[in-house]
Amino acid sequence: MTKLNLFECPNCGEEIHMELSKPLPASKKHLVSKSDDTLKETQKEEISEENKKPEENFKSRKAKLQKQIKDLEKALKNSCNSEKLTNMPWHHRIPPAMNRSSGRMYSGENMWLLWRICKENNYSKNNWATIYQWGKMRAKVKKGEKSTLIKIFIPQKNFGQIELENKDYEHQEQDINGFFVRYYNIFNADQVEGWYENTNQTSIWENPEANPYDSIDKMLEKLGVKITHSGDRPEYKVKEDIIKMPYKASFSDSHERKGIDAYYSILLQELIHWTGHFSRCKRIGSNNLSGESGLAFEKMIAEIGGAMLSTYFHNHVEVRLENTRYLATWKKIINHDIKYLYYAQNQALSAITWIFQKSNILPIKIKEKPFYPLNKEQVAFLRSIVED
């Protein structure tokens, strides 16, 4: 019997779902499925040579991961500091990174790291799982494929209860902040064979062949979103709980994109704002932010969330001219402490998983990511950065 437990990484906001288990009494040992044991033995044969090497090799790989994260965060900051209008990291498309077995979204630094690896290796989907999880889906890692190392944080008091999937490819160590750091080796969907990807997600690099707008409209209808068309300023009106959009004809085609793509990209940003209502994700008001800092942070959440949804459906992220007033503020926030980028993206992921779960638009089950508002210290620090 297992009990689902949830933790939050104190450093990057990574959501951690682990299965906590009690050992079976000796009298019930015979109830354990032999098929699982056979599966584990089969998958052990597929573990790459890098995972069979001594502990010294793991330490070098851990150091390599730390360098990757350091380089990643430097690249994210450099992108923000660019003089280009489309300089924020999420302006360049960012599909959610998902564990294909559990239906949970990776967050924190893991999300950006996995996206970067997708780009470097030209993977068509941002879907991942451990070798054991792929085996559960009857998939087999292709010969010669290299795994990707990620890390999560687990409270020390719970660590002894956590069941290892396979000690050969999971590693852990004690952290100075009262947490254990668990390192997982995962593989992308393009690195395995023998399974069928039952999802409508378009390839990361290609424009969708089918009409993606029908899927978006169907999703909005299932969610019960009220949309009105008038004027030239898109916005979510909180009191009326309505999204106000200009008419589709107001978005003209250009040499860079189609007007219809721009319309839906902005509409999906407003949908993220819509999820903040107290009857949904309860984000508006819960962050205890107001003034310029509150607007800037909520706009960052909406842009990141809108970019994720746009990349999932039709691969176009529209850069809104009216939001350029926040660029300097976003740059200031991320340069001071990149964790606030992770906080914003995790709140955006909470909205996205809520949308997918409530609309049931996907053929696969998505686990909803709980919403964690900023605490008092985080709010005070954000205000000091923005209003300084």
JODACOR-V454261 format. One record per backbone hydrogen bond with DSSP energy under -0.5 kcal/mol. NH is the residue of the N-H (numbers start at 1). CO is the residue of the C=O. Records with the same first field share a line. If there is no record, write none. Layout:
NH = CO ; CO
This chain:
3 = 20
5 = 18
7 = 16
9 = 14
13 = 9
16 = 7
17 = 15
18 = 5 ; 16
20 = 3 ; 18
21 = 161
22 = 1
28 = 25
29 = 26
31 = 28
32 = 29
37 = 33
38 = 34
39 = 35
40 = 36
41 = 37
42 = 38
43 = 39
44 = 40
45 = 41 ; 42
46 = 43
47 = 43 ; 44
51 = 48
52 = 49
53 = 49
57 = 54
58 = 54
59 = 55
60 = 56
61 = 57
62 = 58
63 = 59
64 = 60
65 = 61
66 = 62
67 = 63
68 = 64
69 = 65
70 = 66
71 = 67
72 = 68
73 = 69
74 = 70
75 = 71
76 = 72
77 = 73
78 = 74
79 = 75
80 = 76
81 = 77
82 = 79
87 = 84 ; 85
91 = 88
92 = 89
93 = 90
94 = 307
98 = 96 ; 126
99 = 104
100 = 98 ; 128
101 = 128
103 = 99
106 = 97
110 = 107
111 = 107 ; 108
112 = 108
113 = 109
114 = 110
115 = 111
116 = 112
117 = 113
118 = 114
119 = 115
120 = 116
121 = 117
122 = 118
123 = 118
128 = 98
129 = 187
131 = 185
134 = 130
135 = 131
136 = 132
137 = 133 ; 134
138 = 135
139 = 134
140 = 193
142 = 191
145 = 142
148 = 186
150 = 184
152 = 182
154 = 180
156 = 178
158 = 155
159 = 155 ; 156
160 = 156
161 = 158
162 = 158 ; 159
163 = 19
169 = 166
170 = 166
171 = 183
173 = 181
175 = 179
178 = 175
180 = 154
181 = 173
182 = 152 ; 180
183 = 171
184 = 150
185 = 169
186 = 148 ; 184
187 = 129
189 = 127
191 = 188
192 = 189
193 = 140
198 = 196
199 = 197
202 = 312
204 = 124
206 = 203
212 = 210
215 = 211
216 = 212
217 = 213
218 = 214
219 = 215
220 = 216
221 = 217
222 = 218
223 = 219
224 = 220 ; 221
225 = 220
227 = 225
228 = 243
230 = 228 ; 245
234 = 232
235 = 244
237 = 235 ; 242
238 = 236
241 = 237
242 = 237
243 = 226
244 = 235 ; 242
245 = 228 ; 243
250 = 247
251 = 248
252 = 250
254 = 257
262 = 258
263 = 259
264 = 260
265 = 261
266 = 262
267 = 263
268 = 264
269 = 265
270 = 266
271 = 267
272 = 268
273 = 269
274 = 270
275 = 271
276 = 272 ; 273
277 = 274
280 = 277
281 = 275
282 = 277
284 = 276
287 = 283
288 = 285
294 = 290
295 = 291
296 = 292
297 = 293
298 = 294
299 = 295
300 = 296
301 = 297
302 = 298
303 = 299
304 = 300
305 = 301
306 = 302
307 = 303
308 = 304
309 = 305
310 = 306
311 = 307
312 = 308
313 = 309
314 = 310
315 = 310
318 = 316
320 = 318
321 = 319
323 = 320
324 = 321
326 = 323
327 = 324
328 = 324
330 = 326
331 = 327
332 = 328
333 = 329
334 = 330
335 = 331
336 = 332
337 = 333
340 = 337
341 = 338
342 = 338
343 = 339
344 = 340
345 = 341
346 = 342
347 = 343
348 = 344
349 = 345
350 = 346
351 = 347
352 = 348
353 = 349
354 = 350
355 = 351
356 = 352
357 = 353
358 = 354
359 = 355
360 = 356
361 = 356
367 = 103
370 = 368
373 = 371
379 = 375
380 = 376
381 = 377
382 = 378
383 = 379
384 = 380
385 = 381
386 = 382
387 = 383
